[in-house]
Amino acid sequence: MTVPPDLKPHMDAVTAALSGAGLVVGQAAPPATIPPTGIYAALFFDPGQTLTESLANRKTDFTLTFQVTYAGPTQEKTMWAAQRGRIALFPRLTVAGRSAWRVEELGGPPVQRDDDVTPPVYYLPVQYRLQTTS
């Protein structure tokens, strides 16, 4: 009998890729300390889904949908952060004990401005999908 794939190595791989690209990353919220540039990313993960790899009903494939909300003090800086994230997530990610497909970019709405905070923040939520197998 197999055990379902572990969610944490998937989350760690995404976080490491974005951090490695120079983005300050928060988990399900802005980071505890906003960098002086005002540019950051907030990660939101779903619980993932274990999938059957074959008719033998071996559940070893795994898919994880996540959202990266890029934020910055201007639209241009927010788009810069999104491009850094796109570059970081483009190569195959290394997920401990798993083989990964390239991350699939699912898109999101246009940049928006949040005037409910001072100073205002521009933000851009982009959704992605990561799939792995054993």
N, C-alpha and C positions, 0 to 999 in steps of 0.2 A: 504494500500500500504506500502511496506517495503522500507527502504533506503538501499543502498549498504553498505557492511561492510567498516569500516574505515581502511585505510592503516596504519596510524601512530601507533596504538597499536601493530600491528604486527611487525613493525620495532623496536619499543621500546622493545618488548619481546626478540627479537634476540640480540639486543645491550646489554640489561641487562644480558642475559645469558652469553655472551662472556666476558663482563666486570666483572661479578661475578666470572668467572674462572681465573681472574688475568690478562687477556689480555688487553692491551691498544688498543682502537678501534678508527679508523677514519671513517668518512662517505664519501665514494666515493673517498677517498684519504688517504694517510698516516695521522696519527694523527698530530695535530699542533705541538706537542712536542714528539719527538721520545724518548722513555725511554732509560736510560743508557745501558740496556741490548741489545738494538737494535732490540728487538723482539716486533712485533705489528701485528694487523690485520686491514685490510681495508674492509669495507662493501659496497656492491653494490646491490641495490634492483631493481627489475622490478616493474611495476605499479600494479601488481597483476591482478587477474581475478575473477570476480564474476560468480559463477556457479549456475545452477538451481538444487535445492535439490529434486524436484519431478515433476510429470506431471502437477501439479498445477502451474508450472512456478514461484514458489517462489524462488527468487534469494538470498538465505541466505548463501550458501556455498562460500568459498573464498580460493583461492590458490595463494601463493606468492613464486616466485622463487628468490633466492638471491645467491650472491657469496661472499665468504670470502676469501680474498687474505692474506694469512699468510706470514710474512716476518721476516727475521733474518739475522745475520751476517755470519752464516754458514748453511749448509744443515741440520745438526743435530738439530740446534736450531729452524730452520724453521719447521722441522718435529715435534719437541716438541710442538710448537705453534699449529700446525694442530691437534695434539692429544688432547691438552687442549680444542680446539674448538670442537672436536668430543665428548669429555666427557661432555662439557657444553650444547651441543645441543641434547644429547641423551635422557634425560627425556622430558616428555611433557612440553612445554612452557606454561606459564600463559599469555594469551592474554586477556586483559580487555573486559569483556562482551561476550566472545566467548569460545567455547570448541575446543581444538586443538588436532589434531593427533600428533603422534611423528614426528619430523622433518625427512624427507627422504634425505639421502645423495646421491647425483647424481654423485659425483666424479669430476675428473679434470685431467689435464696433470701432468707429473712428475715435481719435483722441478726444477726450472730454476735459472740461475744466471744472474743478471743485471750488466754488466760491464760499463754501461753508467753513473753510479753514483760512487762517491768516498766517502767512500770505497764501493766496490761492495756489493750488497744485493742479497740474495737468496729469492725466492718467490714461493709460491704454491697457485694457485687459485683453490678453491673447491666450487662446486655449490650444493645447497640444495633446498628443497621444503618444505614449511610450508602450511598445510591445516587446515582451521577452519570451524566451523558451529555455528549457533546461538543456 
